[in-house]
Amino acid sequence: MNNENLDPINSENLDDDLLPEYDEDTLRALLKNGVRGKYVDRYRQGTNLIKLDPDVADAFPTEQAVNEALRKLLDNTRLVA
């Protein structure tokens, strides 16, 4: 296992826009009781996300365009069936 990701946070090496009031101790205190996957069941119940292949995604400029195209496909399928 590579241990470079396990090294303590070195604030001199951080290159981000984190506000100064969030120092290392404050961050550790905020994150120490975090629970991985705490909301995953709720997320799965309330979402229906799909990932489009890049070539398909390029054909649609917006989410609404995807929905409109799928609705037209459904309408055409219902007419044929």
C-alpha positions in Angstrom: 0.0 0.0 0.0 1.2 3.5 -0.8 1.6 5.5 2.4 1.8 8.9 0.8 -1.9 9.4 1.1 -1.7 8.6 4.8 0.7 11.4 5.7 -0.7 14.1 8.1 -2.1 17.2 6.4 0.6 19.7 5.8 -1.0 23.1 5.5 2.0 24.5 3.6 1.3 22.0 0.8 -2.4 22.8 0.5 -3.3 24.7 -2.7 -6.9 25.5 -2.3 -9.3 28.3 -1.4 -10.3 27.0 2.0 -11.0 29.9 4.4 -8.3 30.4 7.1 -10.8 29.9 10.0 -11.0 26.2 8.9 -7.6 25.1 10.3 -6.5 21.5 10.5 -7.9 21.0 14.1 -11.3 22.4 13.2 -11.6 20.2 10.1 -10.6 17.1 12.0 -13.3 18.0 14.7 -15.9 18.5 12.0 -15.2 15.3 10.2 -14.3 12.9 13.1 -17.8 11.4 13.4 -18.6 11.1 9.7 -20.5 8.0 8.6 -19.7 6.7 5.1 -22.9 6.0 3.1 -25.2 7.5 5.7 -27.7 8.8 3.1 -27.2 6.3 0.4 -30.5 4.5 0.9 -32.4 7.8 0.9 -30.4 8.9 -2.2 -31.3 5.7 -4.1 -35.0 6.0 -3.3 -35.2 9.6 -4.5 -33.1 9.6 -7.7 -33.1 7.9 -11.0 -29.8 9.0 -12.5 -28.3 7.4 -15.6 -25.0 8.0 -17.2 -25.0 8.7 -20.9 -22.1 7.7 -23.1 -20.1 10.7 -24.2 -21.3 10.5 -27.8 -25.0 10.4 -26.8 -24.5 13.2 -24.3 -22.9 15.4 -27.0 -26.1 15.2 -29.0 -28.2 16.8 -26.3 -27.4 20.3 -25.0 -29.7 20.1 -21.9 -31.5 17.7 -19.6 -34.7 18.9 -21.1 -33.6 18.0 -24.6 -32.9 14.4 -23.4 -36.3 14.2 -21.8 -38.1 15.5 -24.8 -36.3 13.1 -27.1 -37.2 10.1 -24.9 -40.8 11.2 -24.6 -41.0 11.4 -28.4 -39.5 7.9 -28.6 -42.1 6.6 -26.1 -44.9 8.2 -28.1 -43.7 6.6 -31.3 -43.4 3.2 -29.6 -46.9 3.4 -28.3 -48.2 4.2 -31.7 -46.5 1.2 -33.3 -47.5 -1.3 -30.6 
